[in-house]
Amino acid sequence: MTNQAVDPNTLDRYECNACGYVYEPEKGDNKNDIPAGTPFEQLPENWRCPVCGVRQSAFQNIGPKGTASGFKSNYGYGLGVNTLTPTQKNLLIFGGLALAFLFFLSLYGLQ
């Protein structure tokens, strides 16, 4: 284990294929005494999913927190929305729905 400071935004998160648990390196794993800032690759060989107990091989890399979801080769498609993070996509979708609802309500003001 190195004592160097690691930027948590560059550490990849891993999701358990069995139960959906996400190992986030910036939080670590309190249940198994894994300190915060420990990358997935540096976990002990005997580390198991704290929820369902499967091996590390059942985990899938989902990238750093706050990055766009999906395959990087598809980022150029979809009018640029493929490069948005999930939070940005939610704001775009629900903001558009709220704006459409306000426009609909404004129709009652027409006489």
N, C-alpha and C positions, 0 to 999 in steps of 0.2 A: 504494500500500500504506500503510495507516495503522499507527501505532506504538502504538495503544491496546490495552490488555489485553482479550482476548475470552474469555468463558466458553466452554470447549469443549463444555459440556453443551447449549448453545443452538445450536450449529452443526449444520446438517443434513449427513448422510452421503449419498453418492450411489453407486449400484451400477451397474456396467457390464452392460448387457443381453446383451452378446456372451459375456463370459467369467466374469462374477460377481465381478470385482474390486470392492472397496468403497473409495472414496476417503474417508478419515477426516481431516477438517480438523485435528484435534488432533495428528495424526502428520505431516501433509504428505506429500510425495512426494520421497524422497531421490534416486531415480533421475533425476528431472527437475529437481532443485534447487529444489523448492517448499518453503519453510520451514513449520514447524509453526504452526498457527493461521490458515492461509490458507483462507478460505471458498471453496467451489466456484465461486461467482459471480465471484470475483476471480482465477481462474486465467487465464493468458494464452490468447489465442485459438488459438494453435498447440499448446496442451497436448493430449496424446493419452493414452489408457489405457496405463500402463506395462507391462501384461501382453500385450494383444493389439493395441494401436495404433489403436483406433477413436476417432472424434471425440467431443467432449463431448456432442453431441446424442444419443448412444447411452446416456447415463447417466440413471438414474431416481432421484428423490429418495426416500430411505427414512427420512428423519427423523433426529432427534438420537439419539445412543447412549443406551440404557437406557430408551427409551420403548416403550409398547405398540405391537405391530405390528398392521397392518390399518388399515381406514378408520375415521376418527374418528366417522363417523355410526353405526357399528356398536358403539361402546363400550358403549351402554346395554343390549345384549342379552347372553344367555349367562350368566345368574346372576352377573354381575360379573366373570367371568374374562376377558372381552375387554379389560379395562383393565390386566391384568397384563403385565409385561414378559416377554420370552422366558425369562429366568432364573427368574422367579417361577413361570412355568408349568411349567418343568422340575422345580423343587422340589416343586410340588404333585403332578405326575404320578408322579414316581419316589418321593416320600415316601409317597404313597398306596399304591403297589405294595409298598414295603417294609413298611408297616403291615399290609397284607393278607397278606403272606407270614408276618409274625410271628404274626398271628392264626391262620393255617393251622397253623403249627408248634405253637401252644399247644393245638390240638385233641389232640395226642398225649399231653398231660398229663391229659386227662380219662379217668377210669376208671369 
